Amino acid sequence: MTAEAELALAREAIKRIPLLSHHAGPIERLGGLTNMVFRIGDHCLRIPGKGTEEYIDRANELVATKLVADAGVGPEILYADAETGVFVSRFIEGAATMTPERFRQVPGAPARAAKAFRRLHGSGAVFPARFELFAMIDSYLAILSTKDVELPEGYHGVLNEAETVRAALSAHPLPNVACHCDPLCENFLDDGERVWIVDWEYSGMNDPMWDLGDLSVEGGFGPDQDAELLQAYFGREPDPSERGRMIIYKAMCDLLWTLWGLIQLANDNPADDFRVYADGRFARCRALMRTAEFSSAVEAVASGIGVRGTT
């Protein structure tokens, strides 16, 4: 879709939203991989992208978006249509949309993201959906079985290897809490004092360490950033099991999002080269799973070394 076509779609959408229907000023496209996000004065308008109805539960997203706003983790929601997924939130003035580069360059950004996660995970919010890693992998594989897209070579073999991960995580499960589950860097807004989190499409009750591991991957965090993230989240040094869960999820999020990328490829999403995206995700997953660090992480989680819980 061209930029002009996107703006035309936004103009049509605001006609049906009383809050925005009288807007006569500029409309600014803000980005999004699968959705279209626009700034409309002091508001943000989100319009879902093509094909997202196949794998997004809009009712869950709406509940989650409202709950995290109440918890002070996300911006206030001012209008929402549960059927279409169109909603309007308050624009946060002075907050920068994060990127991997900004997470590396802005002092304290990983720590502020960790504190936002801590507020979320400790908020007591209950989302309708559960984010279950292996069930989602099965669901995505089922969707892909209906499409003309090839999995990366060796995917099923690595998925079989991940059974040891499933067993380790099940040996000492953490209580599921409200999680974002898709912490792309661009879903974080940093005003220098606190971080706000947006885009709750994949949110659900989940192991809290998924959020930290996935953010580390999305941001390309190095050892120092991982240490800052974990220290700020726990307010102390993490124990081997806590650190191990984060490492495990760094691999598992790539195993899952490989399939998500292939669904985008099948749906002709023009936002990225999703063949390269999916193959790169899978290669990174397989490389991490072959390291001694990953083996040690699985062992620590399976044995429950130092388990203390997170909430």
N, C-alpha and C positions, 0 to 999 in steps of 0.2 A: 504494500500500500504506500502510495506517495505521501509526502508531507502535507500536500494540499488536501488529499483525501482524508488524512487523519484529522486535520483541523476541521474539515467539513463534518466529520463524524462527531467531533466534540461540540460543534455548534448545534447540531441536531439534538444531542443529548441534553445540553443545558436548557433547551426550550421546554423540556419535559420536567425540569427540576425547579420548583418555585424559588428556591434559595438563589439560583443562578440565572433565572429566566430573563432578568432585566439587565444582565451584564452586557455592556457595549464596548468594553476595553479590549486590550490584547489578550490572546490566548497563547501560553508558552508551553511547548512540548518539553516534558522533563525526563523522559526516558522510559525504561522498562524492557525486559527481554520478551515476555509473553503478553504483557498488557500495555495499554497506552495510558500514560499519566500526564496531566496537564495542570499548569498553574492558571487559575482563574481569579485574579485579584488576590484576596486573602484566603483563598481556598485551593484545595487540590481535588481534581476530578480524576477518578480511575475508571477506565473502560476495559473490560476483559478482552483478551485476544482470541483469535480464531482457534477453535479446537480445545480450549481449556475446559469446556464442559465435560470432556471425556474423563478427566481425572481430578477435577476440583469440586469439593463439596461447598457450594456457596453459602448454604445455611450455617455450616460450621464456621466458615470464615467470618461471617457477619457477627456471630456470637462472640468469637474470639476477639475480633477487632474492637468491639464495644467493651469487653472485659479488660483488655490491656489498656484502653484509654482510661477506664476507671482506676486502674492500678498505677497510672502515671508513667506507663512504659511506651505507649503509642499516642499519637495525636487524637484530639477529640473528633468523633464522627458526627457529622451534622445532617447527613442524608444517606439512606441506603435502600437499594432495591434488591431484595433477597433472590428474586427470580433471575434478574439479568446480571447481577454482580456489580452493577454500577454503584459507586458511592462517592461521597464528598467528605473530605476531612479538612480540618483547619490547617492552613499553611504555617509552618514553624519558621518565623522570620529569624535570620541570622544563623541558621543551622546549615552546615555544609553536608551535602550528600557524600558519604564516604566511598573510597575506592581502595584497592590494595596499596596504591602509592600513598594515599593520605594516612592509612593506618600505619605505614612505615615512617612517615614524616612528621605527623602531628604528635607532640609529646603527650603521653597519657591516654591516647585514644583506646588502645586495647584494654586498659584498666577501666575506663568509663563504660566500654561495651560489656565488660564482665559484671560491673555493678548493675547495669540494666538487666542483664540476664538474672542476676541474683534477685532483683526486685520482682521480676516476672516469676521465677521459679518458686519464690517464697510468698507469692501474693495470695495463694489459696484459690486462685481462679480455676474453674473446671471447664474445660472445652468439651464439646459433644464428641469429637472424634478422637480416636487413638492413632498415634503414628507408630505403626509396627513395621520395622525395617523389612523383615523377610516376607511378610504379607504384601507389602508394597512392591517388592521385587517381583513376586508372583503376579500381582495385578498388572504391572507394567509389561511383563513378559507376555501376558495374555493379550493386552492391547496390541503389542508389536506382532503377535502371531497373525493378526488380521491385516498387516501392512507389509509393503514391499521394501523392507529395510533389513540389512544383514547385521547381526550382532558382531562385535569385534571377535576375532579368532581367539578361542580359548576362554570365552566368557563363562561357559557352563562349568569348565574345569575349576576356575577360580571360585565360582559360586559353591561348588562342592567343598573346596578347601575351607570356605567360610563357615562350614558346619562346626569347626572347632571354636570359632568365635561365638556362634550361637550358644554352644554348650557353656563356654566361659561366662558369658553375660547372664545366662540362666542360673548359674551356680550361686551367684550372690546378687540378685536383682535389686536395684534401687527403686524406691517408690516413684511411680510415674507422676510427673507434675506438668503444669501448663508450659509448653515449649513452642518456640517459633518454628524450628525444624528446617528452615530454609534461609540461614543467615548469610545470604549474599552481601558483600560489603555495601552495595548500593542500597540495601534495606536499612542502613544505619544513618541517622542524622545526628551530627555532633555540633553542639553550640559552644564547645570549649569548657562547659561546666558539667553537662550531662549528655547522654546519648539517648535518642528516641529510636524506636524500632517500628518499621512499617512493613506492609505486605504479609498478611497472615493466611495466605491461601493454603499452605501446607501444615498449618499449626495443628497441634494435637497433644494429648497426654503422652509423655515420652520420658525416657531416661534423660535427666538434665544434662548429662555430659555430651549428648549428641550435639547440642547447640554449640558448646565450646569447641569440640573437635571439628565440626563443619565450618565454623568461622575461621579457625586456624587454616584450614585448607583453602577456603575462598580468598582469604587475605594473603596467602603465601607466607604465613608467619614463620619466622625462624625461631631458634631456641630461646632467645631473649624475649621475644614477643609472647611465646607460649608461656614462659615463666611469669611474665607480667600478668597475662590473662588469668592464669591459675591462682596466683598469689592474691590478686584483687578479688577474685570470685570467692575464694575460701577465707580470705583474711588471715591466711597462714600458708605454710608449705603444704602442698598436697601430699597425701600418702601414695605408695606405689600403686595401689588399686585404682585410686582416683585418676592419677596420671595415666595409668594403663588404659582406662576406659576412654579417655580422650584420644589416645593414640589409635586404639581400635576403631573408633568412629571416624577418624581421619581417613582410614581406608574404606570403611563401609559406606560413607557418604559418597565417595567416588564410585563405588560399585553400584549404588542406586541411581545416582544422577547420570551415569553413563546411559542408562535406559531412558531416563527423562529426555536426554539430548537426542536420542534416536526417535522418540515420539515427536519432538519438535521438527526434526528432519523430515519425518513422514508427513507432517502437517504443513510443510513448506514455509515454516517460520523464517522470514528473511532477516531476523535480528542478528544472526551470527552464522558462521559456518559450523553447523551442528554435527557434521561428520567428523571434522577435526576436533570439535569439543568432546564428543563421545569417546573417540579413540584416545585422546589425551587423558581424559578422566580414567579410563580403564588402565592405560599404561601406568599411570601414577599409583593407582590402587595396587596393581600387581607388584610394582617395584617396592612399595612399602611393606606388603605382606611377605616379601622375601628377605626382609632385614632381621637382624638379631634383635633390634629394638622392638619390632612388632611381636616376635616370639616371646620376648620377656614381658611385654605388656599383656599378652594373652595369659601367660602363666600367672602373673600377679593378680589379674582379675579372677581367674579360675580358682585360685587359692584364697582369695579374699584378703590378701596381705594388707593390713592396716585399715580395713573397712571401717569408716566412721559415719558415712551418710553425708548428705549435702544440704538438708533442710532443717 
